[in-house]
Amino acid sequence: MKNLHYLITLILSLTIGIAKAGEGMWIPMLLQYNEKEMQEMGMRITAEDIYSINHSSLKDAIVLFGGGCTGEIVSDLGLLLTNHHCGYDYIQKHSSVEHDYLTNGFWAMNRGEELPCPGLSVIFLREMRDVTEKILTGIDVDMPEDERQAKIDENIKKTIAAVEKETSYKVSIRPFFLGNEYYLLLNETYTDVRLVGCPPSNIGKFGGDTDNWVWPRHTGDFSVFRVYADKDGHPAVYSEDNIPYKPDKHLDISLKGADEGDFAFVFGYPARTNEYLPAVAVDQEANLIDPITVDLRGKVLDIYNKYQEQDPKVRIQYASKHAGIGNGWKKWMGVTEGINHFHGVEKKRAFEQDFQEWALGARNRYMYIDLLKNFERSYKELEPYQLAYTYVAEAGLRIELVSFAGRFAKLSEVAKDTPQEDIDKMIATLKKSSEAFFKDYYEPIDREVAAMLLKEYLKAQPADFRPGFLNDIKDVDNYVEQLFAKSMFTDEAKVNELLDNFRPNKAKKLANDPALKAYQSLIGFYRNEVYDRISDLNANIDRMRRLYMKGQMEMQPDKRLFPDANFTLRVTYGKVEGFRPQDGKTYRHFTTLEGIMEKENPDIYDYVVEPKLKDLYDKKDYGRYADKDGTMHVAFTASVHTTGGNSGSPILNADGQLLGLNFDRCWEGTMSDLIYDPDICRNISVDIRYVLFIIDKFAGAKHLIDEMTIVE
């Protein structure tokens, strides 16, 4: 029986602790260790072709886009592709009722028509270096945590200073494997990035929130930008004199398509995963925190939907807000469903039992023996504080009036002796912030959201552990009525008058505004009752997680483990394939334009089909972008491990040629941030041929196609 138990726990542990084909977010500079497996799966290029510091490689065409997505350079004139939803904020900022680029799309027919995007930047990785030995010099496993971190900070500072003397690139050092390894990054940032084109939302966001995270998908999720540089090719602020950036490498584009079983890999900037969390943490996130967040956001979205359907202006104003809230809402539903369907917590516990037996097997593993027991205790202590934080963020600060008022908190605290220069800086910042806020603010929505959220907050959190202003509320509807009637922050003219004529003697009156008082109560509660406790508990948990990670690496010395995503450049790979999410339900790996016509519903905004697209479909006018089966492929799935941040990442074929743009995951597999299952976790990409078809046949922007390197 003992041998049978060991075999069962070993099999279960293999599904948790060891990377499988299709799983993993691999450091590109170490890809030589994956090269053999990748080539056995079908890859025809080398690790050096993907990442090299000695010659141009695919890494030179990949950028961190806007700090939250990935983009790729597809021409020698700095043309860049990313997702429609990655460029959404900038498309929305350029949109108005008169120039509704969200609804109608936008295409610059020459470079003079390309639209500057202030605040948008792209980052190129120029080089990575392993500096673990330098950073961990002088570190002992039994050091107090504050001493350990102080020594690491000192080593990081010295290492960065030394490297900065030899390079003009931005130097940073990031922890990997939860602080067991450290890598130095040399990055170059370009800030003159311009919008070149985007399809109408009925293409770029087809299916909307209904189809978000769901397969089959029919979304043309792409947008086009261009990176500009000074005359010498260096980063420069926006100027009409700047010229298109000439990259060391741009991606070739394949028209061959993606067939079932083909090798494919994604190259991009995954944001955050937690694959090595203990079972108690996974259970808390998937079955406590996420369901609360989903419930609150769902109620907010219902209110948004009601008003957006009634008024085109409101639809534009709240488009970006709706997308931001809705994306997480649907994802976290999938995480809970996937973890429980996959029995993820149980499998984690089975692995932990195996880990505990290993820890007890030798004297030099003493530091690991109490880890799992301490995890259980620490996460139980963390739970009420994590809940309190969730309600502050999702039920308190989700009220736009309250959050906006909070931006004036520092101004409300100025005194007579505050330097006028400091006041002027605050006012200048607040004027810009206010203009942006009121441009996209609709008070009736916020009133209804506020009433709903405050009722939920009062119902869920105990009176002795919530912001004080909530306990003063006798009737929520009456409180909300008075809040919006008496606060100056609902009136753009009053805000502008305050900023234009502000003097320190007005600070006290400002501080008494009811919306600002609500904000201060929320933040005061968080700072005084929640923040320090969360910080202390998480600091201890982080220390334990680092040890747990170290133990897993020691326990499996011959296994390739990958570090969690941390917004650094990674390679992930797998196969193009469909999947079976449930018994009796099977999906093929691709969708076609025919599916868009089948979903068409002119009464639902998300399923309106553009007349010109219907005309092209009726005529089967696909040009050279049709698949060999004669249809127009729209999207496809693959078993490649992706997460947030991978949006816009290129998915490439065995020859390193562009097949499509990664934009989503299948809802059933969104648990892949915590646990990866190769049978059910699928990434979703828009087929590059559909992208080119829309640019060329639909938009008539063939001049952009002519810039690209197309492989027939």
C-alpha positions in Angstrom: 0.0 0.0 0.0 2.9 2.4 0.8 4.3 1.8 -2.7 0.9 2.4 -4.3 0.5 5.7 -2.3 4.0 6.8 -3.4 3.1 6.0 -7.1 -0.1 8.0 -6.9 1.4 11.0 -5.2 4.3 10.9 -7.7 2.0 10.9 -10.7 -0.1 13.8 -9.2 3.1 15.7 -8.4 4.3 15.4 -11.9 1.2 17.4 -13.1 2.1 20.2 -10.7 5.9 20.5 -10.3 7.4 19.6 -13.7 7.0 21.5 -16.9 5.3 19.7 -19.7 5.4 20.3 -23.4 3.2 23.3 -23.9 3.8 24.6 -20.4 6.3 27.1 -19.3 7.4 30.7 -19.7 11.1 30.3 -20.6 13.9 32.9 -20.3 15.0 33.6 -23.9 18.7 33.8 -23.0 18.5 30.2 -21.6 16.6 28.8 -24.5 19.4 26.5 -25.6 18.2 24.2 -22.8 14.8 23.9 -24.5 16.1 23.8 -28.1 16.2 20.0 -28.5 12.7 19.6 -27.3 11.4 22.5 -29.5 13.1 21.0 -32.5 11.7 17.5 -31.8 8.3 19.2 -31.7 8.9 20.6 -35.1 10.8 23.9 -34.8 13.2 24.4 -37.7 15.2 27.4 -36.4 17.7 27.6 -33.5 17.7 29.2 -30.0 20.2 31.6 -31.3 17.8 32.7 -34.1 15.3 33.6 -31.3 17.6 35.3 -28.9 21.1 36.6 -29.6 23.3 39.4 -28.5 25.8 38.7 -31.3 23.6 39.2 -34.3 20.0 40.3 -35.0 17.4 37.9 -33.8 13.7 37.7 -33.3 14.0 39.4 -29.9 14.9 42.6 -31.7 11.4 42.7 -33.2 9.5 42.3 -29.9 8.4 45.2 -27.7 6.7 45.7 -24.4 3.8 47.9 -25.6 2.4 50.6 -23.3 3.6 48.9 -20.2 0.9 46.2 -20.3 0.9 44.4 -23.7 3.3 43.1 -26.3 3.8 44.3 -29.8 6.0 43.3 -32.8 7.7 45.2 -35.5 6.7 44.0 -39.0 8.5 46.3 -41.4 11.9 48.1 -41.7 10.0 51.3 -41.2 9.0 50.7 -37.6 5.4 49.4 -38.3 4.1 47.7 -35.3 1.2 45.3 -34.7 -0.5 44.6 -31.4 -4.1 43.9 -30.3 -7.0 46.2 -30.7 -7.7 46.0 -27.0 -4.0 46.9 -26.3 -4.4 50.1 -28.4 -7.9 50.7 -27.1 -7.2 53.5 -24.7 -5.4 55.5 -27.4 -8.1 54.8 -30.0 -10.6 56.0 -27.4 -8.7 59.1 -26.6 -8.6 60.1 -30.3 -12.4 59.4 -30.6 -15.3 61.7 -30.3 -18.9 61.7 -31.6 -17.6 63.5 -34.7 -14.6 61.3 -35.2 -15.7 57.9 -33.7 -12.7 55.7 -34.4 -14.0 53.1 -32.0 -17.1 52.6 -34.1 -15.8 53.4 -37.6 -12.1 52.5 -37.4 -9.2 54.7 -38.4 -6.6 54.4 -41.2 -3.8 56.8 -41.9 -3.3 56.7 -45.7 0.1 58.4 -45.4 2.5 59.1 -42.5 1.3 62.6 -42.2 -2.1 61.3 -41.0 -0.7 59.1 -38.3 -1.8 60.2 -34.8 0.6 60.9 -32.0 -0.1 59.1 -28.8 1.3 61.1 -25.8 2.2 58.8 -22.9 2.6 55.7 -25.1 6.0 54.0 -25.2 7.5 50.8 -26.4 10.5 49.0 -24.8 13.1 46.8 -26.6 15.1 44.3 -24.7 18.7 44.6 -25.8 20.3 42.1 -23.5 19.8 39.9 -20.5 22.6 38.8 -18.1 22.5 36.3 -15.2 23.8 38.2 -12.1 22.5 35.8 -9.5 26.0 35.2 -8.0 26.7 38.9 -7.6 23.3 39.7 -6.1 23.3 36.8 -3.6 26.9 37.4 -2.5 26.9 37.6 1.3 23.4 36.1 1.6 22.9 33.3 4.2 19.8 31.2 4.4 19.4 32.0 8.1 19.7 35.8 7.8 16.9 37.9 9.2 14.7 39.0 6.3 15.4 42.8 6.7 19.2 42.2 6.7 18.9 39.9 3.7 16.9 42.5 1.7 19.3 45.3 2.7 22.2 43.3 1.4 20.5 42.4 -1.8 19.5 46.0 -2.4 23.1 47.0 -1.8 24.4 44.4 -4.3 21.8 45.5 -6.9 22.8 49.1 -6.6 26.5 48.3 -7.0 25.9 46.0 -10.0 23.7 48.5 -11.8 26.1 51.4 -11.2 29.0 49.3 -12.6 27.0 48.3 -15.8 25.7 51.9 -16.3 29.3 53.0 -16.9 29.5 50.8 -20.0 26.1 51.3 -21.6 23.6 54.0 -22.6 20.7 51.5 -22.1 18.4 51.6 -19.1 19.7 49.0 -16.6 17.5 47.1 -14.2 17.7 43.9 -12.2 14.7 41.6 -11.6 14.2 38.7 -9.3 13.3 35.3 -10.8 12.2 32.1 -9.1 10.8 34.2 -6.3 14.2 35.7 -5.5 16.3 32.6 -5.9 17.9 34.0 -9.1 18.4 37.5 -10.5 18.8 38.8 -14.1 20.0 42.1 -15.4 18.1 43.7 -18.2 19.3 46.3 -20.7 16.3 48.1 -22.2 15.8 50.9 -24.7 12.5 52.9 -24.6 11.0 54.8 -27.5 8.3 57.3 -26.7 7.2 58.6 -30.1 4.6 56.0 -31.1 1.8 56.9 -33.4 -1.6 55.3 -34.3 -1.6 54.1 -37.9 -4.8 52.1 -38.1 -7.5 50.1 -36.3 -10.6 48.3 -37.6 -14.1 49.2 -36.4 -14.9 47.8 -33.0 -17.4 45.5 -34.8 -14.3 43.8 -36.2 -11.6 44.5 -33.5 -14.0 43.7 -30.6 -16.5 41.5 -32.4 -18.4 39.5 -29.8 -17.6 42.0 -27.0 -17.8 40.8 -23.4 -20.1 38.0 -24.4 -17.4 36.2 -26.4 -14.5 37.4 -24.2 -12.4 34.4 -22.9 -14.6 32.1 -25.0 -13.9 29.8 -27.9 -15.0 29.8 -30.7 -13.9 33.4 -31.3 -14.3 35.6 -34.4 -12.5 38.7 -33.2 -10.1 40.7 -35.5 -8.3 41.9 -32.4 -5.5 44.0 -33.9 -4.3 47.6 -34.3 -1.4 49.2 -36.1 1.1 51.7 -34.8 4.5 53.0 -35.9 7.6 53.7 -33.8 9.5 56.9 -34.6 13.1 57.9 -33.7 15.4 60.8 -34.3 17.5 61.1 -37.5 20.1 58.8 -35.9 17.6 56.1 -34.9 17.7 56.9 -31.2 14.7 57.4 -28.9 13.3 61.0 -29.0 10.2 62.8 -27.8 7.6 63.5 -30.4 8.7 65.8 -33.2 7.6 66.3 -36.7 11.2 65.9 -37.7 11.4 62.3 -36.3 11.6 59.5 -38.8 10.3 55.9 -38.7 12.4 53.7 -36.5 14.6 51.2 -38.5 14.8 48.0 -36.4 17.6 45.4 -36.4 15.0 42.8 -37.1 11.4 42.7 -38.3 9.1 39.7 -38.5 8.4 37.9 -41.7 4.7 37.1 -42.2 3.5 33.7 -43.3 0.4 33.2 -45.5 0.6 29.4 -45.0 -1.7 29.4 -42.0 -1.7 27.2 -38.9 -2.6 23.5 -39.3 -3.6 21.0 -36.6 -0.4 19.7 -34.9 1.9 22.4 -36.2 4.6 23.6 -33.8 4.1 27.2 -32.7 5.6 29.5 -30.2 4.7 32.8 -28.6 7.3 35.5 -27.9 6.2 38.3 -25.5 5.9 39.8 -22.1 3.7 37.7 -19.8 2.7 39.8 -16.8 2.1 37.6 -13.8 1.7 33.9 -12.9 1.8 32.1 -9.6 2.4 28.5 -10.6 4.2 27.6 -7.4 1.7 28.8 -4.8 0.8 26.4 -2.0 -2.7 24.8 -2.1 -4.1 27.1 0.7 -3.3 30.2 -1.4 -4.9 28.8 -4.6 -8.0 27.8 -2.6 -8.3 31.3 -1.1 -7.8 33.1 -4.4 -10.1 30.8 -6.5 -12.9 30.2 -4.0 -13.0 33.3 -1.8 -11.5 36.5 -3.3 -12.2 35.9 -7.0 -15.9 35.1 -6.6 -16.5 38.3 -4.6 -14.7 40.4 -7.2 -16.7 38.7 -10.0 -20.0 39.4 -8.2 -19.2 43.1 -7.6 -17.9 43.8 -11.1 -20.8 41.9 -12.7 -23.2 44.3 -11.0 -21.2 47.3 -12.1 -21.2 46.0 -15.7 -25.0 45.5 -15.7 -25.4 49.2 -14.9 -22.8 50.3 -17.5 -24.6 48.1 -20.1 -28.0 49.7 -19.4 -26.8 53.2 -20.0 -24.4 52.5 -22.8 -27.2 50.9 -24.8 -29.3 54.1 -24.5 -26.7 56.7 -25.6 -23.9 56.6 -28.2 -21.9 59.2 -26.4 -22.1 57.3 -23.1 -21.1 54.1 -25.0 -17.9 55.8 -26.2 -17.2 57.5 -22.8 -17.4 54.2 -20.9 -16.0 51.8 -23.6 -12.5 51.7 -22.1 -13.8 51.5 -18.5 -16.2 48.7 -19.4 -13.4 46.7 -21.2 -11.1 47.1 -18.2 -13.6 45.9 -15.7 -15.1 43.2 -17.9 -11.8 41.6 -18.8 -11.0 40.6 -15.2 -14.6 39.9 -14.4 -14.9 37.1 -16.9 -11.4 35.8 -16.4 -11.8 35.3 -12.7 -15.0 33.4 -13.2 -13.0 31.0 -15.4 -10.2 30.7 -12.9 -12.6 29.5 -10.2 -14.4 27.1 -12.6 -11.1 25.7 -14.0 -9.4 25.2 -10.6 -12.4 23.3 -9.2 -13.0 21.3 -12.4 -9.3 20.4 -12.6 -9.2 19.5 -8.9 -6.3 21.9 -8.7 -6.3 22.4 -4.9 -6.4 18.6 -4.4 -3.5 18.1 -6.8 -1.5 20.8 -5.1 -2.1 19.1 -1.7 -0.9 15.8 -3.1 2.3 17.4 -4.3 2.8 19.0 -0.9 2.5 15.6 0.8 5.3 14.4 -1.5 7.3 17.6 -0.7 6.9 17.1 3.0 8.1 13.5 2.8 11.2 14.7 0.9 11.8 17.5 3.4 11.8 15.0 6.3 14.3 12.7 4.4 17.5 14.5 5.3 18.8 16.7 8.1 20.0 19.5 5.8 16.4 20.2 4.8 15.3 21.4 8.2 14.2 24.8 6.8 11.5 23.2 4.7 9.8 21.0 7.4 7.4 23.6 8.8 6.7 25.5 5.6 3.4 24.0 4.7 2.0 24.2 8.2 3.1 27.9 8.4 1.5 28.6 5.0 -1.8 27.4 6.3 -1.6 29.6 9.4 -0.4 32.7 7.5 -3.0 32.6 4.8 -5.7 32.2 7.4 -4.4 35.3 9.2 -4.3 37.1 5.9 -7.9 36.3 4.9 -9.9 39.1 6.6 -7.4 41.7 5.5 -7.4 40.5 2.0 -11.2 40.7 2.1 -11.1 44.2 3.5 -8.7 45.3 0.7 -11.0 43.7 -1.9 -14.0 45.7 -0.7 -12.0 49.0 -0.5 -10.8 48.6 -4.1 -13.9 47.0 -5.7 -16.8 48.6 -3.7 -15.3 51.8 -2.4 -12.9 53.2 -4.9 -14.9 51.9 -7.8 -17.2 54.9 -7.2 -15.8 57.4 -9.7 -16.8 60.5 -7.8 -14.9 59.3 -4.7 -11.8 58.2 -6.6 -11.7 61.5 -8.5 -12.1 63.5 -5.3 -9.1 61.5 -3.9 -6.8 63.1 -6.5 -7.3 66.4 -4.6 -6.3 65.0 -1.2 -2.8 66.6 -1.3 -4.2 70.0 -2.3 -6.7 69.9 0.6 -3.7 69.5 3.0 -1.7 72.5 1.9 -0.8 75.1 4.5 0.1 78.8 4.4 3.8 78.0 4.3 3.5 75.5 1.4 5.7 76.8 -1.4 3.7 78.3 -4.2 5.8 76.4 -6.7 4.5 73.1 -5.1 0.9 74.3 -5.2 1.3 75.4 -8.9 2.6 71.9 -9.8 -0.4 70.2 -8.1 -2.9 72.5 -9.8 -1.3 71.9 -13.3 -1.5 68.2 -12.8 -5.1 68.4 -11.5 -6.2 70.5 -14.4 -5.1 67.8 -16.9 -6.6 65.1 -14.7 -9.9 66.9 -14.4 -10.2 67.5 -18.1 -9.7 63.8 -18.8 -12.1 62.7 -16.0 -15.1 64.9 -17.1 -14.6 64.0 -20.8 -15.5 60.4 -19.9 -17.8 60.8 -16.9 -21.6 60.3 -16.8 -23.1 61.1 -13.4 -26.3 58.9 -13.6 -24.1 55.8 -14.0 -21.9 56.7 -11.1 -24.9 57.5 -8.8 -26.4 54.1 -9.5 -23.1 52.3 -9.1 -22.4 54.1 -5.9 -25.8 53.1 -4.3 -25.4 49.5 -5.4 -21.8 49.1 -4.2 -22.3 50.8 -0.8 -25.2 48.5 -0.1 -23.0 45.5 -0.9 -20.2 46.8 1.2 -22.4 47.3 4.2 -23.9 43.9 3.8 -20.6 42.0 3.5 -18.1 43.7 5.9 -18.5 43.8 9.7 -19.2 47.2 11.4 -16.0 47.0 13.5 -13.8 46.4 10.4 -14.8 48.8 7.7 -14.3 52.5 6.9 -16.0 54.8 9.5 -18.1 56.8 7.0 -20.0 53.6 6.2 -21.2 53.3 9.8 -22.6 56.8 9.7 -24.9 55.9 6.8 -28.5 55.4 7.9 -30.0 55.1 4.5 -27.8 54.4 1.5 -30.1 55.9 -1.2 -30.4 59.2 0.8 -26.6 59.3 1.5 -25.9 58.9 -2.2 -28.4 61.6 -3.1 -26.7 64.0 -0.7 -23.2 63.0 -1.7 -23.8 63.8 -5.3 -25.8 66.9 -4.6 -23.3 68.5 -2.2 -19.9 67.5 -3.7 -18.2 70.0 -6.0 -16.6 67.1 -7.8 -19.6 66.4 -10.0 -19.4 69.9 -11.5 -16.6 70.6 -14.0 -17.1 74.4 -13.8 -16.8 74.3 -10.0 -13.6 72.3 -10.2 -12.1 74.6 -12.7 -13.1 77.6 -10.6 -11.3 76.1 -7.6 -8.2 75.4 -9.5 -8.1 78.8 -11.2 -8.5 80.6 -7.9 -7.0 78.3 -5.3 -5.4 79.8 -2.2 -4.2 77.9 0.9 -7.1 79.3 2.9 -9.5 77.3 0.7 -7.9 74.0 1.7 -10.1 73.4 4.7 -13.3 73.9 2.7 -12.0 71.5 0.1 -11.2 68.9 2.8 -14.8 69.0 3.9 -16.2 68.0 0.6 -18.3 64.9 1.2 -16.7 62.9 -1.6 -13.2 63.7 -0.5 -14.2 62.8 3.1 -15.5 59.5 1.9 -12.2 58.9 0.1 -10.2 59.9 3.1 -12.2 57.5 5.2 -11.6 54.6 2.8 -7.9 55.3 2.5 -7.5 56.0 6.2 -9.1 52.7 7.1 -6.9 50.9 4.6 -3.7 52.6 5.8 -4.4 52.3 9.5 -6.2 48.9 9.7 -5.2 46.9 6.7 -2.0 47.9 4.8 0.5 47.3 7.6 -1.0 43.9 8.5 -1.1 42.8 4.8 2.4 44.0 4.3 3.8 42.2 7.3 1.9 39.0 6.5 2.9 39.1 2.8 6.5 39.8 3.7 6.5 36.6 5.8 4.6 34.7 3.1 7.1 35.9 0.4 10.0 34.6 2.5 8.3 31.3 2.8 7.5 31.1 -0.9 11.1 31.8 -1.7 12.1 28.9 0.5 9.4 26.7 -1.0 10.6 27.5 -4.5 14.2 26.8 -3.5 13.0 23.5 -2.0 11.2 22.5 -5.2 14.3 23.2 -7.2 16.4 21.1 -4.9 13.8 18.3 -4.9 13.8 18.1 -8.7 17.4 19.0 -9.7 17.1 17.3 -13.1 13.9 18.9 -14.1 13.5 22.1 -16.1 11.5 24.5 -14.0 10.4 27.9 -15.4 10.2 31.1 -13.4 6.8 32.7 -12.9 5.9 35.5 -15.3 7.1 39.0 -14.2 6.7 41.2 -17.2 10.0 40.2 -18.7 10.5 38.8 -22.2 9.6 35.0 -22.4 9.2 32.2 -25.0 6.4 29.8 -24.7 5.7 26.9 -27.1 3.3 24.1 -28.0 1.1 22.9 -30.8 -1.7 24.3 -32.9 -4.7 22.2 -31.7 -8.4 22.3 -30.8 -9.6 20.9 -27.5 -12.3 19.1 -25.6 -13.3 21.2 -22.5 -16.1 18.9 -21.5 -17.3 15.4 -22.2 -19.1 15.4 -25.6 -17.9 18.9 -26.5 -15.1 19.1 -29.1 -13.8 22.2 -30.9 -11.6 22.4 -34.0 -8.6 24.7 -33.9 -9.8 27.5 -36.2 -12.8 29.7 -37.0 -13.8 31.4 -40.3 -15.6 34.4 -41.6 -18.6 32.3 -42.1 -19.0 32.1 -38.3 -19.2 35.9 -38.1 -22.1 35.8 -40.5 -23.8 33.1 -38.4 -23.4 35.2 -35.2 -24.7 38.4 -36.8 -27.4 40.2 -34.9 -28.1 43.8 -35.9 -30.0 44.4 -32.6 -26.9 43.6 -30.5 -24.0 46.1 -30.8 -21.3 43.4 -30.2 -22.7 41.3 -33.1 -23.2 43.9 -35.8 -21.4 43.0 -39.0 -19.9 45.8 -41.1 -21.7 46.0 -44.5 -18.4 46.0 -46.4 -17.3 42.9 -44.6 -20.5 41.2 -45.6 -20.0 42.3 -49.2 -16.5 40.8 -49.2 -17.8 37.6 -47.7 -20.7 37.4 -50.3 -18.2 37.8 -53.1 -15.6 35.5 -51.4 -13.2 38.3 -52.2 -10.4 37.1 -50.0 -7.5 37.6 -52.3 -4.3 35.8 -51.4 -5.3 35.7 -47.8 -7.7 32.8 -48.1 -6.8 29.4 -46.6 -6.0 26.5 -48.9 -9.6 25.3 -48.1 -10.9 28.4 -49.7 -12.3 30.0 -46.5 -11.2 33.1 -44.7 -9.7 31.9 -41.4 -10.2 34.4 -38.5 -8.7 32.9 -35.3 -7.0 29.7 -34.1 -6.1 28.0 -30.8 -2.9 26.4 -29.6 -1.6 24.7 -26.4 0.8 27.5 -25.7 1.1 28.9 -22.1 0.1 32.5 -22.1 -1.2 35.1 -19.6 -2.0 38.8 -19.3 0.8 40.8 -21.0 1.0 38.3 -23.8 -1.9 40.2 -25.5 -0.5 41.3 -28.8 2.4 38.8 -28.7 3.3 37.2 -32.0 2.6 33.5 -32.4 5.2 32.2 -34.8 5.6 29.0 -36.8 8.4 26.5 -37.0 10.5 28.9 -39.1 9.9 31.9 -36.8 7.4 33.5 -39.2 4.3 35.4 -38.0 1.1 33.3 -37.9 -1.0 35.6 -35.8 -1.4 37.8 -32.8 -2.2 36.2 -29.4 -5.1 37.9 -27.8 -6.9 35.7 -25.3 -7.2 32.3 -23.6 -10.1 29.9 -23.5 -12.3 30.5 -20.5 -12.0 26.9 -19.3 -8.2 27.2 -19.0 -7.8 30.7 -17.4 -6.6 28.9 -14.3 -3.3 28.6 -16.1 -1.9 31.5 -14.1 -2.0 29.1 -11.1 -2.0 25.6 -12.6 -1.5 24.6 -16.2 -3.3 21.7 -17.8 -2.1 21.0 -21.4 -5.4 19.2 -22.2 -7.6 22.2 -21.6 -5.5 25.3 -21.5 -5.5 27.1 -24.9 -4.4 30.4 -26.1 -6.4 32.2 -28.8 -4.8 34.2 -31.7 -6.2 36.2 -34.6 -4.9 34.7 -37.8 -2.5 37.1 -39.5 -4.1 36.4 -42.8 -7.4 37.9 -41.4 -5.4 40.9 -40.2 -3.9 41.5 -43.6 -7.3 40.9 -45.3 -8.9 43.6 -43.2 -6.0 46.0 -43.8 -6.0 45.4 -47.5 -9.4 44.4 -48.7 -11.6 46.1 -46.1 -9.7 49.2 -45.2 -7.9 49.8 -48.6 -4.6 50.4 -46.8 -2.5 48.2 -49.1 0.4 50.6 -48.7 0.9 49.1 -45.2 0.9 45.6 -46.7 3.6 46.7 -49.1 5.9 47.6 -46.2 5.8 44.0 -44.9 7.8 41.0 -45.8 5.2 38.4 -46.9 6.0 34.7 -47.3 3.6 33.0 -49.6 
